[in-house]
């Protein structure tokens, strides 16, 4: 089922980033809007155009006939009424800079999750630095595996902007019968929930691989949520946001779902694989890996304790990681009052 829109209700959307998530969003939104999916890889646009499949990143999903493809960044930018960036977080800064240069003032959404490695900046801070402001901007985030969204399975995500009127406007235009969007004005909370849940998912995967059981997984998820909320409040986020789609919802999905790349990183580490081996087999970016170190840096800047994130960061850099010992140390920490 799709929403039929009049020409006046249709938007021209440029989606920048043709990985699994970018392709899934482009495919979904093309049911009601005129969407162009931009890819930086030579020959990739023609492959998708000919086969109607993104064989590199989403091989099992047929893409709608209405979806357009391009390797011409400037053309995709100039022809759009809305820019949607779905690159890995490492590509966000360059993409915003180029969009601002080529098509300044076009409304902008991003669906990147993480914390910038070198600067410990959240995505909206990167956007503000490169764009000069956060006007007509917002983040799209929440519990959403690309495979399921592209297949048309039901789900819900949040669209957050400091300008709630902007968020409500684009929620109204972009919502689909099987992809519900909810407006939010807590950009920090939504971004932090989407970033740190990947780190907690690595810890949950390690615990699962070590056979610690469902009780331990539940404990890690719950205490992970407490870490996210602790840092979020210190940064100015609303605690209620972190109990919603962008916080608890995304955390539960990523820590328990078999499609979670970050959980698979943890499973590999727990089975004794090296990080290089895991990432090679994965073939996709696992944002929790760089985010773990940046999150620890951000927490120290604000004098906040993140024991799970710190443990994951240590494991990822240790020449001889001891995942079982690390999880046992986490679960055996001194008792304290629950937050």
C-alpha positions in Angstrom: 0.0 0.0 0.0 1.3 3.5 -0.8 -0.1 7.0 -0.5 -1.2 8.6 -3.7 -0.2 12.3 -3.7 -1.2 15.1 -6.1 1.6 16.8 -8.0 1.5 19.6 -5.5 2.1 17.2 -2.6 5.0 15.4 -4.2 8.6 16.5 -3.4 11.8 16.0 -5.3 14.1 14.2 -3.0 17.8 13.7 -3.5 19.1 10.8 -1.4 22.9 10.9 -1.0 24.4 7.5 -0.2 23.4 4.2 -1.9 24.3 1.8 0.9 21.6 -0.5 2.3 19.9 2.2 4.4 20.0 4.9 1.8 18.6 2.5 -0.8 15.8 1.4 1.6 14.8 5.0 2.3 15.0 6.0 -1.4 12.9 3.0 -2.4 10.3 3.7 0.3 9.9 7.4 -0.4 9.8 6.9 -4.1 6.3 5.4 -3.7 5.0 8.9 -3.1 7.7 11.3 -4.2 10.2 11.9 -7.1 13.4 10.4 -5.7 16.9 10.3 -7.1 19.5 8.0 -5.3 23.0 9.3 -5.7 26.0 6.9 -5.5 29.7 7.8 -5.5 30.8 4.4 -7.0 31.6 4.3 -10.7 29.1 2.2 -12.6 26.8 1.7 -9.7 24.0 3.9 -10.9 23.8 2.1 -14.2 23.9 -1.3 -12.5 20.9 -0.4 -10.4 19.1 1.2 -13.3 19.5 -1.9 -15.4 18.8 -4.5 -12.8 16.4 -2.6 -10.5 18.4 -4.1 -7.7 21.3 -2.7 -5.5 23.3 -5.9 -5.8 26.1 -4.5 -3.7 24.2 -3.6 -0.6 20.6 -4.8 -0.8 20.6 -7.7 -3.2 17.2 -9.3 -2.3 15.0 -6.3 -2.8 13.6 -5.2 -6.2 13.7 -1.4 -6.5 10.6 0.6 -7.7 10.5 1.6 -11.4 9.9 5.2 -10.3 13.2 5.4 -8.4 16.0 7.3 -10.3 19.7 6.8 -10.0 22.6 9.2 -10.5 26.4 9.5 -10.1 26.2 13.3 -10.9 26.3 14.9 -7.4 25.7 18.4 -8.6 22.7 17.5 -10.7 21.1 15.5 -7.9 21.6 18.4 -5.5 20.3 21.1 -7.7 17.1 19.3 -8.8 16.0 18.4 -5.2 13.5 20.1 -2.9 14.9 18.1 0.0 18.4 16.6 0.6 18.6 13.4 2.6 22.1 12.3 3.5 22.5 8.6 4.2 26.3 8.2 4.1 28.3 6.7 7.0 28.9 9.4 9.6 32.5 9.7 8.3 31.1 11.0 5.0 28.6 13.5 6.5 30.9 16.5 6.8 32.1 16.4 3.2 28.6 15.8 1.9 27.1 18.7 3.8 29.9 21.0 2.6 29.3 20.1 -1.0 25.6 20.4 -0.8 25.9 23.8 0.8 28.2 25.0 -1.9 26.1 23.6 -4.8 22.5 24.1 -3.6 22.5 26.4 -0.5 19.2 26.7 1.4 17.6 23.4 0.4 16.0 21.7 3.4 18.3 18.9 4.8 17.8 15.7 6.6 20.4 13.2 7.6 20.1 9.5 8.6 23.7 9.0 9.8 24.3 7.5 13.2 27.5 7.9 15.3 29.9 10.4 16.8 32.7 11.9 14.7 36.0 10.1 15.5 38.4 13.0 15.5 36.2 15.7 17.1 33.6 13.7 19.1 31.0 15.9 17.4 27.4 14.8 17.0 25.9 15.0 13.5 24.0 18.2 14.0 27.2 19.9 15.2 28.9 18.8 12.0 26.0 20.2 10.0 26.1 23.5 11.8 29.8 23.9 11.2 29.6 23.1 7.5 26.3 24.8 6.7 26.6 27.8 9.0 23.3 27.1 10.7 20.7 24.5 11.5 17.8 26.2 9.7 15.5 23.8 7.8 17.4 20.8 9.1 16.7 17.6 11.0 17.7 14.0 11.7 15.9 10.8 10.7 16.5 8.0 13.2 15.0 5.1 15.1 14.7 1.3 15.1 14.9 0.4 11.4 16.8 -2.4 9.7 17.2 -1.5 6.0 16.2 -5.0 4.8 12.9 -4.8 6.5 12.1 -1.2 5.5 12.9 -1.9 1.9 10.7 -5.0 2.0 7.8 -2.9 3.1 7.5 -4.4 6.6 5.9 -2.1 9.2 8.1 0.2 11.3 8.3 3.6 12.9 11.1 6.2 13.1 11.5 9.7 14.5 12.3 12.9 12.6 13.8 15.5 15.0 14.5 19.1 14.4 15.1 22.1 16.6 12.3 23.7 14.6 9.3 21.5 15.5 7.2 23.1 12.7 9.9 21.9 10.2 9.7 18.4 11.7 6.0 18.2 11.6 5.9 19.4 7.9 8.3 16.7 6.7 6.7 14.0 8.9 3.4 14.8 7.1 5.0 14.6 3.7 7.2 11.6 4.2 5.1 9.2 6.3 4.1 6.0 4.7 1.4 3.5 5.7 4.1 1.0 6.8 6.8 3.5 7.8 5.3 5.8 10.5 7.2 9.0 11.2 7.0 10.9 14.5 8.0 14.5 15.0 10.4 15.4 17.8 12.4 18.6 18.7 15.1 16.8 20.7 17.9 16.5 18.1 20.6 15.7 20.7 18.6 12.9 22.3 17.7 11.4 19.0 21.3 11.5 17.7 22.9 10.2 20.9 20.4 7.3 21.1 21.2 6.3 17.6 24.9 6.6 18.1 25.5 4.8 21.4 23.1 2.0 20.9 25.6 0.6 18.4 28.3 0.4 21.0 26.0 -1.3 23.5 25.0 -3.8 20.8 28.7 -4.9 20.4 28.7 -5.6 24.1 25.4 -7.6 23.9 26.8 -9.6 21.0 29.9 -10.5 23.0 27.8 -11.6 25.9 25.6 -13.8 23.6 28.7 -15.4 22.0 30.0 -16.2 25.4 26.8 -17.9 26.3 26.0 -15.6 29.2 22.3 -16.0 28.6 19.2 -13.8 28.2 19.4 -12.4 31.8 22.9 -10.9 31.0 21.7 -9.5 27.7 18.7 -7.8 29.4 21.1 -6.4 32.1 23.4 -5.0 29.4 20.6 -3.4 27.4 19.1 -1.8 30.5 22.4 -0.5 31.9 23.3 0.6 28.4 20.2 2.6 28.2 21.2 4.2 31.6 24.5 5.2 30.1 22.9 6.7 27.1 20.5 8.7 29.3 23.2 9.8 31.6 25.3 11.3 28.8 22.2 12.6 27.0 21.0 14.6 30.0 24.5 16.0 30.5 24.4 17.2 26.9 20.9 18.7 27.2 18.8 15.9 25.8 15.3 15.1 27.2 15.2 11.8 29.1 11.8 11.0 27.6 13.4 11.0 24.1 15.7 8.2 25.2 12.8 6.1 26.4 11.2 6.4 22.9 11.9 5.2 19.3 15.3 6.9 19.0 16.6 5.6 22.3 15.1 2.4 23.8 13.5 1.3 20.6 16.6 1.5 18.5 18.7 0.0 21.4 16.5 -3.1 21.8 16.4 -3.7 18.0 20.2 -3.4 17.6 21.1 -5.5 20.6 18.7 -8.4 19.7 18.1 -8.5 16.0 20.1 -10.9 13.8 20.3 -8.2 11.1 22.3 -5.9 13.4 25.8 -5.3 12.1 27.1 -4.1 15.4 25.7 -7.1 17.3 27.5 -9.3 14.7 30.8 -7.5 15.5 30.3 -8.4 19.1 29.4 -12.0 18.2 32.6 -12.3 16.2 34.7 -10.8 19.0 33.1 -13.2 21.5 34.0 -16.1 19.3 37.7 -15.1 19.1 37.8 -13.5 15.7 39.9 -10.4 15.1 38.3 -7.1 14.3 39.8 -7.1 10.8 38.3 -10.5 10.1 34.9 -9.5 11.3 34.8 -6.2 9.3 36.0 -8.0 6.1 33.2 -10.6 6.4 30.6 -7.9 7.2 31.3 -5.9 4.1 29.4 -2.9 5.6 30.3 -0.1 8.0 29.7 -0.9 11.7 29.3 2.5 13.2 29.8 1.2 16.8 33.5 0.6 16.2 34.6 4.2 15.7 31.8 5.5 17.8 33.0 3.6 20.9 36.2 5.7 21.2 34.5 9.0 20.3 31.7 8.3 22.8 34.3 7.8 25.6 36.0 11.0 24.6 32.7 12.9 24.7 31.8 11.4 28.1 35.1 12.4 29.6 34.7 15.9 28.3 31.4 16.1 30.3 32.7 14.0 33.3 30.2 11.2 32.7 30.9 7.5 33.4 30.2 5.1 30.5 31.5 1.7 31.7 30.0 -0.4 29.0 31.2 1.9 26.2 34.6 2.2 27.8 34.9 -1.6 28.0 34.0 -2.0 24.3 36.5 0.7 23.3 39.2 -1.1 25.2 38.4 -4.5 23.7 38.4 -3.0 20.1 41.9 -1.6 20.6 43.5 -4.4 22.8 46.2 -6.5 21.0 44.9 -9.5 23.1 41.3 -8.9 23.9 39.6 -10.9 26.6 35.9 -10.5 25.9 34.7 -13.0 28.5 36.7 -11.3 31.2 35.5 -7.9 30.1 31.8 -8.9 30.3 32.4 -10.6 33.7 34.0 -7.5 35.0 31.1 -5.3 33.8 28.5 -7.6 35.4 30.5 -7.9 38.6 31.0 -4.2 39.3 30.3 -2.8 42.8 26.6 -2.6 43.7 25.0 0.8 43.5 21.6 2.4 43.5 19.7 2.1 40.2 19.4 5.4 38.3 
